Amino acid sequence: MQFEAKIEVSPRDGIANPEGSTIERSLPALGFEMTRNVRVGKLIRFEVEAESADAARSLVEDMCNRFLTNPVIEDAAVEVLET
Amino acid sequence: MTQRVGVIRFPGTNCEFDTIDAVRALGGEAEILWHSDSSIKNVDAIVIPGGFAHGDYLRCGAIARFSPVMEAVSDFALAGGPVLGICNGFQVLTEAGLLPGALQKNAGMKFLCSMQQIEFVSTQNVVGKGSQVGDCLQIPINHFEGNYVCSPEILSRLETQEQIVFRYTDNPNGSIKDIAGICNEAGNVVGMMPHPERATSDLLGSNDGAALIQSFLSV
């Protein structure tokens, strides 16, 4: 079966996020003074072949732990959709 | 004893020749080791120099750690061989799990290129021979991702086991506890963001890096 994997990589709680802080400081210049806690991460998407949704998720989580994220500074939220 | 130093070159490495020149100027021998070779050719020590290994895609050092040569580097390091990672080399060592923690973007979101003063916090490692704790050195930095982070547990282990090698006296990048360089528990693997190979002659603005490379060549 074919699945689409989406991995939202975000900075771990408690880890400073210089990109987010810079954006947060810039938004008021455009009049957006109501924003708080800006955090910048990344989205990784790909297709994956597996026997079931559970199997696909387990493969993607393994990829996250071993390569796609650095658990010292990043968290991953994995989503697997059948295509 | 003249040390034969292997300098690892990944696609995107750009400090290998500065490193080789510095090693040779200080009496060592140096040769380049290509990242896709699986052997480190019986060298006595390894430097992973600065640059942008594999374009630094995904994260700095994340792809370099899978280059075939890294398995040999890892075996060499675990057997006690001297390994020095400079700048991008430090990032590669953290991604490879040979040093704890990680390096993220500088707190000010700026690429930094300047002379910095760093202070020896521990000399129980391969770059500390001949130096004293508290010695201050002028060594240039040249990085965007030099902001060292780690968990509180790792930080307390680094402190109690004397694994913090250098700290900045005026923190340029937001590194936790002003950390500029660390080592593994045994002291044979050192990673540092400043570039000692660029501070090996007064003509370059500082000769303070020579002591570190001399120490590295004499272990």
Interface residues (C-beta under 8 A of the other chain):
Chain A: I15 A16 P18 E19 T22 F67 L68 N70 V72 I73
Chain B: L58 R59 A62 F66 T94 E95 P100 G101 A102 Q104 K105 N106 A107 G108 M109 N147 V149 C150 S151 G174
